[in-house]
Amino acid sequence: MGKALIAFQSVEGHTEQLAGFIAEGIRMKGHEAVLKKVTELKAVEDVQGFDAYLFGCPTYHHDMTQGMKTFLFLAKKAGLEGKLGGAFGTYTHSGDAPAMIFETMEHVFKMNVTSLGALNLLEHLLDGGEGMKAGQDYGKAMAELIA
């Protein structure tokens, strides 16, 4: 059984809800999913020791949140090169943050990012079954890549 860290920042609860759906998908495939707000991860050791990493935050003014940027500086020190990675987020009118996180994981951290790309979901889709399915499907697909 593999273990995935789902680290997220959520301003109004939407990205946290999506993180929960992704965790459900990972668990459906028999792996462990650990959900953590980025503010709970304070030391490099808090980030190390997982088989897969999924980082997420909402898009705020066409950018990541400052909390996610701060977390990414910490995660860079954790030696994630070659580890499985994915990114996700929610948005209302622009959805730039997940792609930025994904590109950081791929090009700066040198992680083995999923060919699925980043999951980027309009906030209003979380209220219906479509958002839950999208999150669970992303989690299941990531879980299938865990060695």
N, C-alpha and C positions, 0 to 999 in steps of 0.2 A: 504494500500500500504506500502510495506517495503522499506528499504533504505540500499543499500550496498556500502561500501567503497572499491574501487579498488585502492590500493596503490602500486606503482611500481617504479622501477628504470630501465632506458633503456639507453644503451650506444650508440647504432647506430640506434635506432628507432624501432627495431623489437619487443621488449617486449612491448613498448608503443602501437604499432599497434595491438598486441594480446590483450592487455588490452581493447582497443577500441572495438574489436570484442566481448569480454566477456560482456562489458557494453551493447552492442546492444542486446545480448541475454537476459540479465536481464530486459531491457526495453521492449522487445517483450512480456514478461510475466506480464507487468504492474507494475513493481517496479522501483524505482529510483536508478540509479547508479551514484556515485560520483567518478570521476577519479582524482587522485592526485599523483603527483610525490612525492616520499618519502622526498625529500628536501623541499617540501612545508608544511610538517607536522612537526611542530617544538615544539608543546606542547602536553601534554597528552590530553587536552581537544579537540584538533584537531582530535584525533583518536576515542574518545568516542561518543556514541549516535547512532550507526548504528546497524542494525539487522543482517548484514552479513559482513564478511571481506574477501577480496581476496588480497593476497600479491604476487607480482611477480618481478622477476629480471632474467637477463640472467646468464648463467653459465660462469664463468671466471676462467680459470685454475682449473677446477674441484671444484669450490667453488662459494659461493654467492659473490656479490660485497660488498665492504666495506660499501657503502652507505646503502645497505639493512641490513647489520649487525647492523649498528648504529641505523637505524629505528627500528629494532626489540627490541633493548634495551628500546627505548621510548615506543613502543607498549606494552611491558611487564608491564609497570606501569599503563596502561589504564584499567586494570581489565576486560579482555576479557573472563574470565572463563565462559564456557557454551555457548558462542556465536558461531554462525555458521561460519565456516572458510574453505577456500580453497586456493590453491597456484598454481602459473603458472610461466612459463618462456620459454625462447627460447635458442637454442644452435646451434653450428655448428658441434662439434665433441664429446662433452661429455655433459650430461645434468643433472648434480648433484644438482644444486641449488634449483629447485622447491621441490624436495623431502626433502631437508634440511629445507626449510621454512615450509613445511607441517608438518614435525616431530616436529619442534619447536612449531608450533601452537597446535599440539595435546598433546605433552608431557610436555612442559614447561608452555605454556599458559593455558592448560587444556580446550581448545576450543572443541566444537562439530564439528569436521571436517567432510567434506563430504566423503561418501563411494566411491566416484569417484576417490579419490586420487588426486595427483597433475597433472595438465595439463602441459606437456612438449613437445614442438613443435620445430622441425627443422626449422631454419630460412628460408630456401628456400621454404618451404611450404606456407609461408605467401603471396607469390606473386600470388598464384593461389587460386581457390575457396575452396580448401581443408583446408587451414589455417583459412579462414573466418568461414567456417562451424564448424570446431573444436572449435574455440573460442566461437561462438554463442551457440553451443550446451552445452558447459560447463556453460556458463552464464545462459541459460535456466534451466539446471538441478539444479544449485545453487538457482535460483529464486523459483523453486518449493518447496524448503526446507525452504524458508523464511516464518515465521509464520505471 
